[in-house]
Each structure stands twice: as structure tokens, then as C-alpha cells.
Amino acid sequence: MEDVYYTILPPKQAVQEKCTASKLVKYRGVLLYAIPYDAEHYQIQQICSTDPADYLTPALQPGQLISLIEHVE
């Protein structure tokens, strides 16, 4: 069985973007796969949860930016 990957990007660029290392992080008690976005934020790639309510939470949707650094005032 062959995997087919359709994209409008050139093949070399598509493979490089696909290989970005996601990290398993815990955010607000939910496990997520996310990639570093900048010094303070991660971008959610995938939710790793068995609770259906987590998939309906707007703040946990793929593409959202989250901060894993807690600011102490």
C-alpha cells in the first residue's frame, strides 16, 4: 500500500515542513502535540485526548498559539 501526499508545494519543501518535530506538551490539563512558534509560544498541531469536549474547545484547536510559560506577577 502506498501513501499519497497531495500538496501545491514543491516536493522538497513539503517534505521539510512535514518533518517539523512536534512536542507532546500539557496545556490546561490536556495533552497536545505542538511545535515551537517563537520564544514564548507554541502552535497546536494535534490534540491527544480521549475527552470529546477537548476537541470542541476553541482555545485547543489546531493552529492556535498557546503560551507554556506561566507569568508570575
All heavy atoms as a GROMACS GRO file, in nm:
protein
  584
    1MET      N    1   0.084  -0.118   0.000
    1MET     CA    2   0.000   0.000   0.000
    1MET      C    3   0.088   0.124   0.000
    1MET      O    4   0.184   0.133   0.076
    1MET     CB    5  -0.088  -0.003   0.124
    1MET     CG    6  -0.185   0.109   0.130
    1MET     SD    7  -0.300   0.078   0.267
    1MET     CE    8  -0.381   0.231   0.269
    2GLU      N    9   0.058   0.219  -0.083
    2GLU     CA   10   0.136   0.342  -0.093
    2GLU      C   11   0.061   0.458  -0.030
    2GLU      O   12  -0.060   0.469  -0.041
    2GLU     CB   13   0.163   0.376  -0.239
    2GLU     CG   14   0.256   0.278  -0.307
    2GLU     CD   15   0.287   0.322  -0.449
    2GLU    OE1   16   0.274   0.442  -0.480
    2GLU    OE2   17   0.323   0.235  -0.528
    3ASP      N   18   0.137   0.545   0.036
    3ASP     CA   19   0.081   0.669   0.088
    3ASP      C   20   0.094   0.776  -0.019
    3ASP      O   21   0.197   0.787  -0.084
    3ASP     CB   22   0.156   0.715   0.214
    3ASP     CG   23   0.130   0.623   0.332
    3ASP    OD1   24   0.023   0.562   0.335
    3ASP    OD2   25   0.215   0.615   0.421
    4VAL      N   26  -0.011   0.853  -0.037
    4VAL     CA   27  -0.009   0.961  -0.135
    4VAL      C   28  -0.028   1.091  -0.059
    4VAL      O   29  -0.117   1.104   0.025
    4VAL     CB   30  -0.121   0.943  -0.240
    4VAL    CG1   31  -0.120   1.057  -0.339
    4VAL    CG2   32  -0.105   0.809  -0.311
    5TYR      N   33   0.058   1.187  -0.089
    5TYR     CA   34   0.054   1.316  -0.021
    5TYR      C   35   0.033   1.425  -0.126
    5TYR      O   36   0.121   1.453  -0.206
    5TYR     CB   37   0.187   1.338   0.054
    5TYR     CG   38   0.193   1.463   0.136
    5TYR    CD1   39   0.113   1.480   0.247
    5TYR    CD2   40   0.282   1.564   0.103
    5TYR    CE1   41   0.120   1.594   0.323
    5TYR    CE2   42   0.290   1.679   0.178
    5TYR     CZ   43   0.209   1.693   0.289
    5TYR     OH   44   0.216   1.808   0.365
    6TYR      N   45  -0.087   1.482  -0.130
    6TYR     CA   46  -0.121   1.586  -0.226
    6TYR      C   47  -0.091   1.723  -0.167
    6TYR      O   48  -0.132   1.755  -0.056
    6TYR     CB   49  -0.269   1.579  -0.264
    6TYR     CG   50  -0.306   1.454  -0.338
    6TYR    CD1   51  -0.365   1.347  -0.274
    6TYR    CD2   52  -0.280   1.443  -0.474
    6TYR    CE1   53  -0.398   1.232  -0.342
    6TYR    CE2   54  -0.313   1.328  -0.544
    6TYR     CZ   55  -0.372   1.223  -0.477
    6TYR     OH   56  -0.405   1.110  -0.545
    7THR      N   57  -0.020   1.805  -0.242
    7THR     CA   58   0.013   1.940  -0.198
    7THR      C   59   0.043   2.028  -0.318
    7THR      O   60   0.079   1.978  -0.425
    7THR     CB   61   0.134   1.939  -0.102
    7THR    OG1   62   0.163   2.072  -0.061
    7THR    CG2   63   0.256   1.877  -0.165
    8ILE      N   64   0.029   2.159  -0.300
    8ILE     CA   65   0.064   2.252  -0.406
    8ILE      C   66   0.208   2.300  -0.391
    8ILE      O   67   0.260   2.368  -0.477
    8ILE     CB   68  -0.032   2.372  -0.410
    8ILE    CG1   69  -0.030   2.449  -0.278
    8ILE    CG2   70  -0.172   2.328  -0.446
    8ILE    CD1   71  -0.104   2.581  -0.282
    9LEU      N   72   0.273   2.261  -0.280
    9LEU     CA   73   0.412   2.299  -0.256
    9LEU      C   74   0.506   2.210  -0.336
    9LEU      O   75   0.474   2.095  -0.364
    9LEU     CB   76   0.446   2.285  -0.108
    9LEU     CG   77   0.366   2.374  -0.012
    9LEU    CD1   78   0.402   2.339   0.132
    9LEU    CD2   79   0.395   2.519  -0.038
   10PRO      N   80   0.623   2.261  -0.370
   10PRO     CA   81   0.722   2.174  -0.434
   10PRO      C   82   0.755   2.057  -0.341
   10PRO      O   83   0.754   2.072  -0.219
   10PRO     CB   84   0.844   2.265  -0.451
   10PRO     CG   85   0.791   2.404  -0.441
   10PRO     CD   86   0.669   2.397  -0.355
   11PRO      N   87   0.783   1.937  -0.396
   11PRO     CA   88   0.804   1.818  -0.312
   11PRO      C   89   0.910   1.836  -0.204
   11PRO      O   90   0.890   1.793  -0.091
   11PRO     CB   91   0.847   1.711  -0.413
   11PRO     CG   92   0.793   1.757  -0.542
   11PRO     CD   93   0.791   1.907  -0.537
   12LYS      N   94   1.021   1.899  -0.234
   12LYS     CA   95   1.128   1.916  -0.135
   12LYS      C   96   1.080   2.000  -0.017
   12LYS      O   97   1.105   1.969   0.098
   12LYS     CB   98   1.249   1.980  -0.201
   12LYS     CG   99   1.371   1.981  -0.113
   12LYS     CD  100   1.493   2.031  -0.189
   12LYS     CE  101   1.617   2.022  -0.103
   12LYS     NZ  102   1.734   2.067  -0.176
   13GLN      N  103   1.009   2.108  -0.044
   13GLN     CA  104   0.959   2.196   0.062
   13GLN      C  105   0.851   2.126   0.143
   13GLN      O  106   0.845   2.139   0.264
   13GLN     CB  107   0.905   2.326   0.002
   13GLN     CG  108   0.863   2.427   0.107
   13GLN     CD  109   0.815   2.557   0.044
   13GLN    OE1  110   0.813   2.572  -0.077
   13GLN    NE2  111   0.778   2.650   0.127
   14ALA      N  112   0.765   2.050   0.081
   14ALA     CA  113   0.657   1.980   0.151
   14ALA      C  114   0.714   1.878   0.248
   14ALA      O  115   0.665   1.864   0.360
   14ALA     CB  116   0.564   1.913   0.051
   15VAL      N  117   0.817   1.807   0.209
   15VAL     CA  118   0.879   1.707   0.296
   15VAL      C  119   0.944   1.775   0.415
   15VAL      O  120   0.934   1.728   0.528
   15VAL     CB  121   0.980   1.622   0.218
   15VAL    CG1  122   1.061   1.533   0.312
   15VAL    CG2  123   0.908   1.537   0.115
   16GLN      N  124   1.011   1.887   0.397
   16GLN     CA  125   1.076   1.959   0.506
   16GLN      C  126   0.974   2.007   0.608
   16GLN      O  127   0.995   1.996   0.727
   16GLN     CB  128   1.157   2.077   0.453
   16GLN     CG  129   1.282   2.035   0.381
   16GLN     CD  130   1.355   2.153   0.319
   16GLN    OE1  131   1.302   2.264   0.314
   16GLN    NE2  132   1.475   2.129   0.271
   17GLU      N  133   0.862   2.061   0.562
   17GLU     CA  134   0.761   2.109   0.654
   17GLU      C  135   0.695   1.994   0.729
   17GLU      O  136   0.658   2.007   0.844
   17GLU     CB  137   0.657   2.192   0.579
   17GLU     CG  138   0.710   2.326   0.535
   17GLU     CD  139   0.605   2.410   0.467
   17GLU    OE1  140   0.488   2.370   0.466
   17GLU    OE2  141   0.641   2.515   0.414
   18LYS      N  142   0.679   1.880   0.663
   18LYS     CA  143   0.615   1.766   0.725
   18LYS      C  144   0.700   1.710   0.838
   18LYS      O  145   0.650   1.652   0.933
   18LYS     CB  146   0.589   1.659   0.618
   18LYS     CG  147   0.507   1.543   0.666
   18LYS     CD  148   0.482   1.445   0.554
   18LYS     CE  149   0.399   1.330   0.601
   18LYS     NZ  150   0.379   1.231   0.496
   19CYS      N  151   0.833   1.726   0.831
   19CYS     CA  152   0.925   1.668   0.928
   19CYS      C  153   0.949   1.757   1.050
   19CYS      O  154   1.036   1.726   1.130
   19CYS     CB  155   1.058   1.637   0.860
   19CYS     SG  156   1.046   1.506   0.737
   20THR      N  157   0.878   1.865   1.064
   20THR     CA  158   0.894   1.951   1.180
   20THR      C  159   0.859   1.872   1.305
   20THR      O  160   0.754   1.810   1.314
   20THR     CB  161   0.802   2.075   1.171
   20THR    OG1  162   0.831   2.143   1.050
   20THR    CG2  163   0.822   2.167   1.288
   21ALA      N  164   0.948   1.873   1.401
   21ALA     CA  165   0.932   1.790   1.521
   21ALA      C  166   0.828   1.850   1.615
   21ALA      O  167   0.845   1.959   1.667
   21ALA     CB  168   1.064   1.776   1.592
   22SER      N  169   0.720   1.778   1.634
   22SER     CA  170   0.618   1.818   1.731
   22SER      C  171   0.660   1.767   1.868
   22SER      O  172   0.722   1.663   1.881
   22SER     CB  173   0.482   1.757   1.695
   22SER     OG  174   0.435   1.809   1.575
   23LYS      N  175   0.622   1.843   1.970
   23LYS     CA  176   0.650   1.803   2.107
   23LYS      C  177   0.518   1.775   2.176
   23LYS      O  178   0.419   1.844   2.153
   23LYS     CB  179   0.723   1.914   2.182
   23LYS     CG  180   0.861   1.943   2.127
   23LYS     CD  181   0.928   2.050   2.208
   23LYS     CE  182   1.066   2.078   2.151
   23LYS     NZ  183   1.136   2.178   2.231
   24LEU      N  184   0.518   1.675   2.261
   24LEU     CA  185   0.400   1.646   2.341
   24LEU      C  186   0.405   1.735   2.463
   24LEU      O  187   0.499   1.729   2.542
   24LEU     CB  188   0.398   1.498   2.380
   24LEU     CG  189   0.274   1.449   2.454
   24LEU    CD1  190   0.150   1.464   2.366
   24LEU    CD2  191   0.290   1.304   2.494
   25VAL      N  192   0.305   1.823   2.477
   25VAL     CA  193   0.300   1.918   2.588
   25VAL      C  194   0.167   1.907   2.660
   25VAL      O  195   0.068   1.860   2.603
   25VAL     CB  196   0.322   2.064   2.540
   25VAL    CG1  197   0.459   2.081   2.478
   25VAL    CG2  198   0.216   2.106   2.441
   26LYS      N  199   0.166   1.950   2.784
   26LYS     CA  200   0.041   1.951   2.860
   26LYS      C  201   0.002   2.097   2.881
   26LYS      O  202   0.078   2.177   2.933
   26LYS     CB  203   0.061   1.882   2.995
   26LYS     CG  204  -0.068   1.855   3.068
   26LYS     CD  205  -0.043   1.765   3.187
   26LYS     CE  206  -0.175   1.715   3.242
   26LYS     NZ  207  -0.152   1.620   3.352
   27TYR      N  208  -0.118   2.130   2.835
   27TYR     CA  209  -0.169   2.267   2.843
   27TYR      C  210  -0.309   2.263   2.902
   27TYR      O  211  -0.398   2.198   2.845
   27TYR     CB  212  -0.170   2.331   2.703
   27TYR     CG  213  -0.223   2.471   2.698
   27TYR    CD1  214  -0.151   2.576   2.751
   27TYR    CD2  215  -0.346   2.498   2.639
   27TYR    CE1  216  -0.198   2.706   2.746
   27TYR    CE2  217  -0.394   2.627   2.632
   27TYR     CZ  218  -0.321   2.731   2.686
   27TYR     OH  219  -0.369   2.859   2.681
   28ARG      N  220  -0.328   2.327   3.015
   28ARG     CA  221  -0.456   2.330   3.085
   28ARG      C  222  -0.511   2.189   3.109
   28ARG      O  223  -0.630   2.162   3.094
   28ARG     CB  224  -0.559   2.413   3.009
   28ARG     CG  225  -0.522   2.559   2.999
   28ARG     CD  226  -0.630   2.638   2.931
   28ARG     NE  227  -0.590   2.777   2.919
   28ARG     CZ  228  -0.661   2.868   2.855
   28ARG    NH1  229  -0.774   2.834   2.798
   28ARG    NH2  230  -0.619   2.991   2.850
   29GLY      N  231  -0.420   2.096   3.140
   29GLY     CA  232  -0.459   1.959   3.171
   29GLY      C  233  -0.485   1.870   3.051
   29GLY      O  234  -0.526   1.756   3.066
   30VAL      N  235  -0.459   1.920   2.930
   30VAL     CA  236  -0.484   1.844   2.807
   30VAL      C  237  -0.351   1.820   2.736
   30VAL      O  238  -0.271   1.913   2.720
   30VAL     CB  239  -0.581   1.920   2.712
   30VAL    CG1  240  -0.605   1.842   2.585
   30VAL    CG2  241  -0.711   1.950   2.783
   31LEU      N  242  -0.327   1.697   2.692
   31LEU     CA  243  -0.206   1.667   2.616
   31LEU      C  244  -0.225   1.709   2.470
   31LEU      O  245  -0.328   1.679   2.408
   31LEU     CB  246  -0.174   1.518   2.623
   31LEU     CG  247  -0.126   1.468   2.759
   31LEU    CD1  248  -0.109   1.317   2.756
   31LEU    CD2  249   0.003   1.535   2.798
   32LEU      N  250  -0.126   1.779   2.418
   32LEU     CA  251  -0.129   1.831   2.281
   32LEU      C  252   0.004   1.806   2.214
   32LEU      O  253   0.108   1.804   2.280
   32LEU     CB  254  -0.152   1.983   2.281
   32LEU     CG  255  -0.269   2.040   2.358
   32LEU    CD1  256  -0.252   2.189   2.373
   32LEU    CD2  257  -0.398   2.008   2.285
   33TYR      N  258   0.002   1.791   2.082
   33TYR     CA  259   0.124   1.795   2.004
   33TYR      C  260   0.136   1.937   1.951
   33TYR      O  261   0.043   1.990   1.890
   33TYR     CB  262   0.120   1.695   1.889
   33TYR     CG  263   0.141   1.552   1.934
   33TYR    CD1  264   0.035   1.465   1.945
   33TYR    CD2  265   0.269   1.507   1.967
   33TYR    CE1  266   0.055   1.335   1.987
   33TYR    CE2  267   0.288   1.377   2.009
   33TYR     CZ  268   0.182   1.292   2.019
   33TYR     OH  269   0.202   1.163   2.062
   34ALA      N  270   0.251   2.000   1.975
   34ALA     CA  271   0.271   2.139   1.934
   34ALA      C  272   0.414   2.159   1.887
   34ALA      O  273   0.504   2.085   1.926
   34ALA     CB  274   0.240   2.233   2.050
   35ILE      N  275   0.433   2.261   1.804
   35ILE     CA  276   0.567   2.296   1.757
   35ILE      C  277   0.600   2.436   1.809
   35ILE      O  278   0.512   2.520   1.826
   35ILE     CB  279   0.578   2.292   1.604
   35ILE    CG1  280   0.477   2.385   1.538
   35ILE    CG2  281   0.563   2.150   1.552
   35ILE    CD1  282   0.495   2.402   1.389
   36PRO      N  283   0.728   2.462   1.836
   36PRO     CA  284   0.768   2.596   1.880
   36PRO      C  285   0.735   2.700   1.773
   36PRO      O  286   0.760   2.678   1.655
   36PRO     CB  287   0.919   2.585   1.901
   36PRO     CG  288   0.946   2.439   1.914
   36PRO     CD  289   0.841   2.370   1.833
   37TYR      N  290   0.677   2.812   1.816
   37TYR     CA  291   0.640   2.918   1.723
   37TYR      C  292   0.736   3.036   1.737
   37TYR      O  293   0.786   3.088   1.639
   37TYR     CB  294   0.496   2.962   1.747
   37TYR     CG  295   0.445   3.064   1.649
   37TYR    CD1  296   0.405   3.025   1.522
   37TYR    CD2  297   0.437   3.198   1.684
   37TYR    CE1  298   0.359   3.119   1.431
   37TYR    CE2  299   0.392   3.292   1.594
   37TYR     CZ  300   0.352   3.253   1.467
   37TYR     OH  301   0.308   3.345   1.378
   38ASP      N  302   0.755   3.080   1.861
   38ASP     CA  303   0.854   3.184   1.891
   38ASP      C  304   0.905   3.158   2.033
   38ASP      O  305   0.887   3.048   2.085
   38ASP     CB  306   0.796   3.325   1.874
   38ASP     CG  307   0.676   3.355   1.961
   38ASP    OD1  308   0.658   3.288   2.065
   38ASP    OD2  309   0.599   3.447   1.928
   39ALA      N  310   0.968   3.257   2.095
   39ALA     CA  311   1.031   3.237   2.226
   39ALA      C  312   0.930   3.202   2.336
   39ALA      O  313   0.965   3.133   2.431
   39ALA     CB  314   1.109   3.361   2.265
   40GLU      N  315   0.806   3.247   2.324
   40GLU     CA  316   0.709   3.225   2.430
   40GLU      C  317   0.589   3.139   2.391
   40GLU      O  318   0.509   3.105   2.475
   40GLU     CB  319   0.656   3.360   2.480
   40GLU     CG  320   0.758   3.444   2.550
   40GLU     CD  321   0.698   3.572   2.607
   40GLU    OE1  322   0.574   3.584   2.608
   40GLU    OE2  323   0.774   3.659   2.648
   41HIS      N  324   0.575   3.107   2.264
   41HIS     CA  325   0.453   3.040   2.218
   41HIS      C  326   0.482   2.910   2.143
   41HIS      O  327   0.586   2.894   2.082
   41HIS     CB  328   0.373   3.131   2.126
   41HIS     CG  329   0.324   3.253   2.194
   41HIS    ND1  330   0.395   3.371   2.191
   41HIS    CD2  331   0.213   3.277   2.267
   41HIS    CE1  332   0.327   3.463   2.260
   41HIS    NE2  333   0.218   3.408   2.308
   42TYR      N  334   0.384   2.822   2.149
   42TYR     CA  335   0.381   2.700   2.069
   42TYR      C  336   0.255   2.704   1.983
   42TYR      O  337   0.156   2.766   2.022
   42TYR     CB  338   0.376   2.576   2.158
   42TYR     CG  339   0.508   2.534   2.213
   42TYR    CD1  340   0.570   2.605   2.315
   42TYR    CD2  341   0.574   2.422   2.163
   42TYR    CE1  342   0.692   2.565   2.366
   42TYR    CE2  343   0.696   2.382   2.213
   42TYR     CZ  344   0.754   2.454   2.314
   42TYR     OH  345   0.876   2.415   2.364
   43GLN      N  346   0.259   2.639   1.869
   43GLN     CA  347   0.141   2.629   1.782
   43GLN      C  348   0.089   2.486   1.790
   43GLN      O  349   0.163   2.390   1.766
   43GLN     CB  350   0.175   2.665   1.639
   43GLN     CG  351   0.052   2.670   1.549
   43GLN     CD  352   0.086   2.717   1.410
   43GLN    OE1  353   0.195   2.694   1.360
   43GLN    NE2  354  -0.009   2.783   1.347
   44ILE      N  355  -0.040   2.473   1.821
   44ILE     CA  356  -0.101   2.342   1.835
   44ILE      C  357  -0.109   2.273   1.699
   44ILE      O  358  -0.155   2.332   1.602
   44ILE     CB  359  -0.242   2.353   1.896
   44ILE    CG1  360  -0.235   2.413   2.037
   44ILE    CG2  361  -0.312   2.217   1.898
   44ILE    CD1  362  -0.371   2.445   2.098
   45GLN      N  363  -0.064   2.148   1.695
   45GLN     CA  364  -0.072   2.067   1.574
   45GLN      C  365  -0.182   1.962   1.585
   45GLN      O  366  -0.251   1.934   1.488
   45GLN     CB  367   0.062   1.997   1.549
   45GLN     CG  368   0.175   2.092   1.524
   45GLN     CD  369   0.154   2.174   1.398
   45GLN    OE1  370   0.136   2.118   1.292
   45GLN    NE2  371   0.156   2.304   1.410
   46GLN      N  372  -0.196   1.904   1.705
   46GLN     CA  373  -0.292   1.794   1.721
   46GLN      C  374  -0.328   1.779   1.869
   46GLN      O  375  -0.244   1.798   1.957
   46GLN     CB  376  -0.228   1.666   1.670
   46GLN     CG  377  -0.315   1.544   1.676
   46GLN     CD  378  -0.243   1.423   1.618
   46GLN    OE1  379  -0.129   1.431   1.573
   46GLN    NE2  380  -0.310   1.310   1.620
   47ILE      N  381  -0.452   1.744   1.897
   47ILE     CA  382  -0.496   1.716   2.034
   47ILE      C  383  -0.480   1.567   2.059
   47ILE      O  384  -0.511   1.485   1.974
   47ILE     CB  385  -0.644   1.757   2.053
   47ILE    CG1  386  -0.661   1.907   2.026
   47ILE    CG2  387  -0.692   1.722   2.193
   47ILE    CD1  388  -0.806   1.952   2.024
   48CYS      N  389  -0.431   1.533   2.177
   48CYS     CA  390  -0.411   1.393   2.215
   48CYS      C  391  -0.493   1.367   2.341
   48CYS      O  392  -0.441   1.369   2.452
   48CYS     CB  393  -0.262   1.370   2.239
   48CYS     SG  394  -0.221   1.200   2.273
   49SER      N  395  -0.622   1.347   2.324
   49SER     CA  396  -0.713   1.335   2.437
   49SER      C  397  -0.823   1.234   2.406
   49SER      O  398  -0.859   1.213   2.291
   49SER     CB  399  -0.776   1.471   2.467
   49SER     OG  400  -0.873   1.461   2.567
   50THR      N  401  -0.877   1.175   2.512
   50THR     CA  402  -0.991   1.085   2.496
   50THR      C  403  -1.122   1.152   2.534
   50THR      O  404  -1.228   1.091   2.523
   50THR     CB  405  -0.972   0.958   2.582
   50THR    OG1  406  -0.954   0.997   2.717
   50THR    CG2  407  -0.852   0.877   2.535
   51ASP      N  408  -1.114   1.277   2.577
   51ASP     CA  409  -1.233   1.353   2.616
   51ASP      C  410  -1.287   1.430   2.495
   51ASP      O  411  -1.220   1.521   2.444
   51ASP     CB  412  -1.199   1.450   2.729
   51ASP     CG  413  -1.320   1.524   2.782
   51ASP    OD1  414  -1.431   1.504   2.731
   51ASP    OD2  415  -1.302   1.603   2.877
   52PRO      N  416  -1.406   1.397   2.446
   52PRO     CA  417  -1.461   1.466   2.329
   52PRO      C  418  -1.476   1.618   2.349
   52PRO      O  419  -1.469   1.693   2.253
   52PRO     CB  420  -1.598   1.401   2.309
   52PRO     CG  421  -1.592   1.272   2.380
   52PRO     CD  422  -1.494   1.291   2.492
   53ALA      N  423  -1.495   1.663   2.471
   53ALA     CA  424  -1.511   1.806   2.497
   53ALA      C  425  -1.384   1.884   2.463
   53ALA      O  426  -1.391   2.000   2.423
   53ALA     CB  427  -1.549   1.829   2.643
   54ASP      N  428  -1.268   1.821   2.475
   54ASP     CA  429  -1.142   1.889   2.442
   54ASP      C  430  -1.136   1.926   2.295
   54ASP      O  431  -1.080   2.029   2.258
   54ASP     CB  432  -1.022   1.801   2.478
   54ASP     CG  433  -1.007   1.782   2.627
   54ASP    OD1  434  -1.057   1.867   2.704
   54ASP    OD2  435  -0.946   1.681   2.668
   55TYR      N  436  -1.194   1.844   2.209
   55TYR     CA  437  -1.192   1.871   2.066
   55TYR      C  438  -1.287   1.984   2.026
   55TYR      O  439  -1.275   2.039   1.917
   55TYR     CB  440  -1.227   1.743   1.988
   55TYR     CG  441  -1.121   1.638   2.000
   55TYR    CD1  442  -1.123   1.546   2.105
   55TYR    CD2  443  -1.018   1.631   1.909
   55TYR    CE1  444  -1.025   1.449   2.117
   55TYR    CE2  445  -0.918   1.534   1.920
   55TYR     CZ  446  -0.923   1.444   2.025
   55TYR     OH  447  -0.824   1.349   2.036
   56LEU      N  448  -1.380   2.018   2.114
   56LEU     CA  449  -1.474   2.126   2.086
   56LEU      C  450  -1.433   2.259   2.148
   56LEU      O  451  -1.498   2.360   2.127
   56LEU     CB  452  -1.613   2.086   2.137
   56LEU     CG  453  -1.673   1.961   2.072
   56LEU    CD1  454  -1.805   1.925   2.139
   56LEU    CD2  455  -1.692   1.982   1.923
   57THR      N  456  -1.326   2.261   2.226
   57THR     CA  457  -1.278   2.382   2.292
   57THR      C  458  -1.205   2.469   2.190
   57THR      O  459  -1.104   2.426   2.134
   57THR     CB  460  -1.184   2.346   2.408
   57THR    OG1  461  -1.251   2.256   2.495
   57THR    CG2  462  -1.141   2.470   2.483
   58PRO      N  463  -1.253   2.592   2.163
   58PRO     CA  464  -1.189   2.677   2.063
   58PRO      C  465  -1.042   2.708   2.091
   58PRO      O  466  -0.962   2.718   1.998
   58PRO     CB  467  -1.273   2.806   2.067
   58PRO     CG  468  -1.404   2.765   2.122
   58PRO     CD  469  -1.375   2.652   2.218
   59ALA      N  470  -1.003   2.720   2.216
   59ALA     CA  471  -0.865   2.753   2.250
   59ALA      C  472  -0.768   2.637   2.224
   59ALA      O  473  -0.647   2.657   2.225
   59ALA     CB  474  -0.856   2.794   2.397
   60LEU      N  475  -0.820   2.517   2.200
   60LEU     CA  476  -0.734   2.400   2.178
   60LEU      C  477  -0.733   2.352   2.034
   60LEU      O  478  -0.682   2.244   2.005
   60LEU     CB  479  -0.780   2.285   2.270
   60LEU     CG  480  -0.774   2.311   2.419
   60LEU    CD1  481  -0.826   2.191   2.496
   60LEU    CD2  482  -0.634   2.346   2.464
   61GLN      N  483  -0.787   2.430   1.943
   61GLN     CA  484  -0.795   2.388   1.803
   61GLN      C  485  -0.658   2.397   1.736
   61GLN      O  486  -0.579   2.486   1.766
   61GLN     CB  487  -0.895   2.473   1.727
   61GLN     CG  488  -1.037   2.458   1.778
   61GLN     CD  489  -1.083   2.314   1.775
   61GLN    OE1  490  -1.075   2.247   1.673
   61GLN    NE2  491  -1.131   2.264   1.888
   62PRO      N  492  -0.626   2.304   1.645
   62PRO     CA  493  -0.500   2.311   1.572
   62PRO      C  494  -0.481   2.446   1.504
   62PRO      O  495  -0.576   2.504   1.449
   62PRO     CB  496  -0.514   2.198   1.469
   62PRO     CG  497  -0.605   2.101   1.535
   62PRO     CD  498  -0.704   2.186   1.610
   63GLY      N  499  -0.359   2.498   1.513
   63GLY     CA  500  -0.327   2.629   1.458
   63GLY      C  501  -0.326   2.739   1.562
   63GLY      O  502  -0.265   2.844   1.541
   64GLN      N  503  -0.390   2.716   1.675
   64GLN     CA  504  -0.393   2.817   1.782
   64GLN      C  505  -0.256   2.829   1.847
   64GLN      O  506  -0.184   2.731   1.860
   64GLN     CB  507  -0.496   2.780   1.889
   64GLN     CG  508  -0.638   2.781   1.842
   64GLN     CD  509  -0.685   2.921   1.808
   64GLN    OE1  510  -0.649   3.019   1.870
   64GLN    NE2  511  -0.767   2.930   1.705
   65LEU      N  512  -0.222   2.950   1.889
   65LEU     CA  513  -0.097   2.973   1.961
   65LEU      C  514  -0.125   2.965   2.110
   65LEU      O  515  -0.223   3.020   2.160
   65LEU     CB  516  -0.038   3.109   1.928
   65LEU     CG  517   0.006   3.129   1.784
   65LEU    CD1  518   0.061   3.268   1.764
   65LEU    CD2  519   0.108   3.026   1.743
   66ILE      N  520  -0.038   2.893   2.182
   66ILE     CA  521  -0.051   2.881   2.326
   66ILE      C  522   0.081   2.921   2.392
   66ILE      O  523   0.187   2.910   2.331
   66ILE     CB  524  -0.090   2.738   2.368
   66ILE    CG1  525   0.012   2.636   2.318
   66ILE    CG2  526  -0.230   2.704   2.322
   66ILE    CD1  527  -0.008   2.496   2.369
   67SER      N  528   0.071   2.968   2.514
   67SER     CA  529   0.190   3.004   2.590
   67SER      C  530   0.209   2.900   2.699
   67SER      O  531   0.118   2.876   2.780
   67SER     CB  532   0.174   3.143   2.652
   67SER     OG  533   0.285   3.172   2.733
   68LEU      N  534   0.325   2.838   2.702
   68LEU     CA  535   0.352   2.738   2.805
   68LEU      C  536   0.427   2.800   2.922
   68LEU      O  537   0.457   2.732   3.020
   68LEU     CB  538   0.435   2.623   2.746
   68LEU     CG  539   0.363   2.544   2.638
   68LEU    CD1  540   0.453   2.434   2.586
   68LEU    CD2  541   0.234   2.484   2.691
   69ILE      N  542   0.457   2.928   2.913
   69ILE     CA  543   0.527   2.998   3.020
   69ILE      C  544   0.424   3.067   3.106
   69ILE      O  545   0.344   3.148   3.057
   69ILE     CB  546   0.626   3.102   2.962
   69ILE    CG1  547   0.728   3.032   2.873
   69ILE    CG2  548   0.692   3.179   3.073
   69ILE    CD1  549   0.816   3.125   2.795
   70GLU      N  550   0.423   3.035   3.234
   70GLU     CA  551   0.331   3.100   3.326
   70GLU      C  552   0.396   3.227   3.379
   70GLU      O  553   0.508   3.223   3.431
   70GLU     CB  554   0.294   3.006   3.441
   70GLU     CG  555   0.214   2.887   3.394
   70GLU     CD  556   0.161   2.806   3.511
   70GLU    OE1  557   0.147   2.862   3.621
   70GLU    OE2  558   0.133   2.688   3.490
   71HIS      N  559   0.327   3.338   3.365
   71HIS     CA  560   0.378   3.467   3.411
   71HIS      C  561   0.339   3.488   3.557
   71HIS      O  562   0.222   3.478   3.592
   71HIS     CB  563   0.324   3.580   3.324
   71HIS     CG  564   0.366   3.568   3.181
   71HIS    ND1  565   0.492   3.601   3.138
   71HIS    CD2  566   0.301   3.524   3.072
   71HIS    CE1  567   0.501   3.580   3.010
   71HIS    NE2  568   0.384   3.532   2.967
   72VAL      N  569   0.436   3.516   3.641
   72VAL     CA  570   0.411   3.540   3.783
   72VAL      C  571   0.416   3.690   3.806
   72VAL      O  572   0.512   3.757   3.768
   72VAL     CB  573   0.516   3.467   3.870
   72VAL    CG1  574   0.492   3.495   4.016
   72VAL    CG2  575   0.516   3.320   3.840
   73GLU      N  576   0.313   3.744   3.869
   73GLU     CA  577   0.308   3.888   3.893
   73GLU      C  578   0.333   3.919   4.038
   73GLU      O  579   0.311   3.848   4.127
   73GLU     CB  580   0.171   3.942   3.853
   73GLU     CG  581   0.149   3.928   3.706
   73GLU     CD  582   0.013   3.984   3.664
   73GLU    OE1  583  -0.049   4.060   3.741
   73GLU    OE2  584  -0.031   3.951   3.554
   0.00000   0.00000   0.00000
